Amino acid sequence: MNIVWFKRDLRLEDNKILLEASHDGPILPLYIIEKELWLQPDLTGRHYNFLKQCLDELDQSLRNYGGKLIIRVGDAVQILAELKDKHSSIKLYSHQETWNGWTFSRDAQVRAWARKTNVHWIEKAQHGVVRGLSSRNGWSAKWYSSMNKPASQKPTHIEFVNERADLIPTNSELKLDDDELYQAPKGGRREAKKLLNSFLNSRGEKYRSEMSSPLTAIDSCSRLSPHIAFGTISIKEIYHSTTNRLQDLKDNSTHPAKDWIQSLKSFSSRLRWHCHFIQKLESEPEIEFRNMNSCYDGLREHCFNRIYFEAWKSGHTGYPMIDACMRFLTATGWLNFRMRALLISFSSQHLWLHWREPSLHLAGLFTDYEPGIHYSQTQMQSGTTGINTIRIYNPIKQGLDQDPTGTFVRQWVPELENIDPDFIHTPWLSPSKPKGYPPPIVDEKTSRQKASKKLYAVKRKPEHKEIATEVYIKHGSRKGKQTTKGTRISLKNKLQGELNF
Ligand SMILES: Cc1cc2nc3c(=O)[nH]c(=O)nc-3n(C[C@H](O)[C@H](O)[C@H](O)COP(=O)(O)OP(=O)(O)OC[C@H]3O[C@@H](n4cnc5c(N)ncnc54)[C@H](O)[C@@H]3O)c2cc1C
């Protein structure tokens, strides 16, 4: 009997483990709701609400095959051990999971149990993340080669093993808030396909030019991220659909569709970025907790200002674009890339908060929380990788660039509804001070310059170049098949150039 342990792959299509297991014999499709996982500080009710919808639809799809999804609530090792006792000979199938520290240690426990009890655990890569990667050289080529292979077929027939199932716990049984969202994203494969279809055929034309403003990004971005995170659709399926659509656009010579082509090329690259960032956490799980580059250790650890943190979390920093973004994210569970970067850049640089607590707060707010992307991006925007250009976003400039008329700010910060348009991003300069809205929590220019000075001081340390080179060799994106020696030399030159600049 084959247990198909669904994790972050809640679909029947392009699901290699399901296909293989059902070819191999009768299956037990299992999803384990782990109470302890849901107590972790990065998880919230909004993740659970989305998950429940995905499970419901997965169950319906399995029922079309004459079976059902067996939901069990509890500890993974105990549940698997109980199933083994009952069914004696079992094989365990699942996709490799590169997720948070808790799931990493749970998998280590399952691995130890499987070894001890002679259970064969067949784990396969999902997407393009490579387990046990020995070198980053040629990673992109491997990604394309894997993506260009055909997607797995849906099984034609499944033989099921019957088992008892538990009821899905309520949010409060898992100590989670109800966390109802404004225009909440819908879980399940049907919605993922709908989003992909509308993005590729109507919403995505101006993706490239409209992704940075929260006003336009809401429609022009694909909004597929929670579906990718829970696996209702695979990266490969999205990549194939995008490639086919691009080909159609290119073949249609009567209508050149320049915007479409540029937009879909940008989108397609981001599918690779998804795996590129998760690869970092796969190769070094510790970056969830500590700086990617140890030269930055000690920089912010001992000066965490709770008053600043609370103001940032609640959207009361006095910077309208920061506050609007935080309130929008809290209400909806989604935010576009640039505004995510703005939020974490502001907390790490202007407020000089260590990134760990702010990143946990954002993790709880993003319905699409994906630790591999999340912590790598957080560290990049906080300047703790040492391999990326130090970029400190100016919240006033971002407001003027991305919301010039203040439409977004007025919607999410009603205290500023009636302010003179000239002062929408600098209300403290307005002759009529807005009621109920705080003055800026820090001076923008002074705090930005202070942060920049501190970060560049670390970058100038003699040991920085050596450590950054090692970080780059382990995690850096690079084209072609460079040798590690070549990589070292070119990076040292690049870092030198940045410091001279
Ligand atoms: C501080 C910070 C934290 C982030 N945390 C997450 C997270 O927890 N989960 C998450 O999915 N994304 C995260 N991102 C990346 C990005 O903001 C989101 O993927 C994107 O906004 C999701 O919306 P979308 O699906 O409409 O994206 P689209 O622009 O339509 O892109 C399609 C897909 O490509 C991938 N992608 C897009 N941009 C990036 C990127 N910059 N890096 C890696 N992959 C990308 C995602 O899988 C995304 O769903 C984070 C970015 C920052 C700056």
The ligand as an SDF file (V2000), in Angstrom:
LIG
                    3D

 53 58  0  0  0  0  0  0  0  0999 V2000
   10.3440   41.1470    1.5550 C   0  0  0  0  0  0  0  0  0  0  0  0
    9.6870   40.2640    0.5150 C   0  0  0  0  0  0  0  0  0  0  0  0
    9.0550   39.1010    0.9020 C   0  0  0  0  0  0  0  0  0  0  0  0
    8.4550   38.2710   -0.0410 C   0  0  0  0  0  0  0  0  0  0  0  0
    7.8300   37.1360    0.4070 N   0  0  0  0  0  0  0  0  0  0  0  0
    7.2450   36.3150   -0.4900 C   0  0  0  0  0  0  0  0  0  0  0  0
    6.5690   35.1480   -0.0480 C   0  0  0  0  0  0  0  0  0  0  0  0
    6.5110   34.8390    1.1440 O   0  0  0  0  0  0  0  0  0  0  0  0
    5.9730   34.3580   -0.9870 N   0  0  0  0  0  0  0  0  0  0  0  0
    6.0290   34.6620   -2.3250 C   0  0  0  0  0  0  0  0  0  0  0  0
    5.4710   33.9090   -3.1450 O   0  0  0  0  0  0  0  0  0  0  0  0
    6.6920   35.7500   -2.7600 N   0  0  0  0  0  0  0  0  0  0  0  0
    7.2780   36.6010   -1.9020 C   0  0  0  0  0  0  0  0  0  0  0  0
    7.9200   37.7280   -2.3550 N   0  0  0  0  0  0  0  0  0  0  0  0
    8.1220   37.9200   -3.8070 C   0  0  0  0  0  0  0  0  0  0  0  0
    7.0080   38.6750   -4.5620 C   0  0  0  0  0  0  0  0  0  0  0  0
    6.7360   39.8920   -3.9520 O   0  0  0  0  0  0  0  0  0  0  0  0
    5.7380   37.8470   -4.7170 C   0  0  0  0  0  0  0  0  0  0  0  0
    6.0520   36.5800   -5.2710 O   0  0  0  0  0  0  0  0  0  0  0  0
    4.7140   38.4740   -5.6440 C   0  0  0  0  0  0  0  0  0  0  0  0
    4.4150   39.7930   -5.2270 O   0  0  0  0  0  0  0  0  0  0  0  0
    3.4490   37.6090   -5.6390 C   0  0  0  0  0  0  0  0  0  0  0  0
    2.4280   38.1420   -6.4490 O   0  0  0  0  0  0  0  0  0  0  0  0
    2.0650   37.4880   -7.8610 P   0  0  0  0  0  0  0  0  0  0  0  0
    1.8310   36.0390   -7.7490 O   0  0  0  0  0  0  0  0  0  0  0  0
    0.9820   38.3160   -8.4500 O   0  0  0  0  0  0  0  0  0  0  0  0
    3.4240   37.7030   -8.6410 O   0  0  0  0  0  0  0  0  0  0  0  0
    3.7730   37.7700  -10.1710 P   0  0  0  0  0  0  0  0  0  0  0  0
    4.5350   39.0160  -10.3750 O   0  0  0  0  0  0  0  0  0  0  0  0
    2.6060   37.5270  -11.0200 O   0  0  0  0  0  0  0  0  0  0  0  0
    4.8380   36.5860  -10.3380 O   0  0  0  0  0  0  0  0  0  0  0  0
    4.4760   35.2200  -10.5370 C   0  0  0  0  0  0  0  0  0  0  0  0
    5.2280   34.3450   -9.5780 C   0  0  0  0  0  0  0  0  0  0  0  0
    6.6370   34.4900   -9.7530 O   0  0  0  0  0  0  0  0  0  0  0  0
    7.3020   34.3840   -8.4940 C   0  0  0  0  0  0  0  0  0  0  0  0
    7.9320   35.6620   -8.1710 N   0  0  0  0  0  0  0  0  0  0  0  0
    7.5390   36.9020   -8.5480 C   0  0  0  0  0  0  0  0  0  0  0  0
    8.3900   37.8210   -8.0840 N   0  0  0  0  0  0  0  0  0  0  0  0
    9.3220   37.1560   -7.3980 C   0  0  0  0  0  0  0  0  0  0  0  0
   10.4820   37.5590   -6.6850 C   0  0  0  0  0  0  0  0  0  0  0  0
   10.8590   38.8270   -6.6070 N   0  0  0  0  0  0  0  0  0  0  0  0
   11.2280   36.6120   -6.0830 N   0  0  0  0  0  0  0  0  0  0  0  0
   10.8940   35.3090   -6.1700 C   0  0  0  0  0  0  0  0  0  0  0  0
    9.8040   34.8680   -6.8400 N   0  0  0  0  0  0  0  0  0  0  0  0
    9.0400   35.7750   -7.4450 C   0  0  0  0  0  0  0  0  0  0  0  0
    6.2170   34.0840   -7.4740 C   0  0  0  0  0  0  0  0  0  0  0  0
    6.0940   32.6900   -7.3430 O   0  0  0  0  0  0  0  0  0  0  0  0
    4.9810   34.6660   -8.1210 C   0  0  0  0  0  0  0  0  0  0  0  0
    3.7790   34.1050   -7.6670 O   0  0  0  0  0  0  0  0  0  0  0  0
    8.5180   38.6000   -1.4210 C   0  0  0  0  0  0  0  0  0  0  0  0
    9.1550   39.7880   -1.8030 C   0  0  0  0  0  0  0  0  0  0  0  0
    9.7300   40.6090   -0.8570 C   0  0  0  0  0  0  0  0  0  0  0  0
   10.3950   41.8790   -1.2970 C   0  0  0  0  0  0  0  0  0  0  0  0
  1  2  1  0
  2  3  1  0
  2 52  2  0
  3  4  2  0
  4  5  1  0
  4 50  1  0
  5  6  2  0
  6  7  1  0
  6 13  1  0
  7  8  2  0
  7  9  1  0
  9 10  1  0
 10 11  2  0
 10 12  1  0
 12 13  2  0
 13 14  1  0
 14 15  1  0
 14 50  1  0
 15 16  1  0
 16 17  1  0
 16 18  1  0
 18 19  1  0
 18 20  1  0
 20 21  1  0
 20 22  1  0
 22 23  1  0
 23 24  1  0
 24 25  2  0
 24 26  1  0
 24 27  1  0
 27 28  1  0
 28 29  2  0
 28 30  1  0
 28 31  1  0
 31 32  1  0
 32 33  1  0
 33 34  1  0
 33 48  1  0
 34 35  1  0
 35 36  1  0
 35 46  1  0
 36 37  1  0
 36 45  1  0
 37 38  2  0
 38 39  1  0
 39 40  1  0
 39 45  2  0
 40 41  1  0
 40 42  2  0
 42 43  1  0
 43 44  2  0
 44 45  1  0
 46 47  1  0
 46 48  1  0
 48 49  1  0
 50 51  2  0
 51 52  1  0
 52 53  1  0
M  END
$$$$
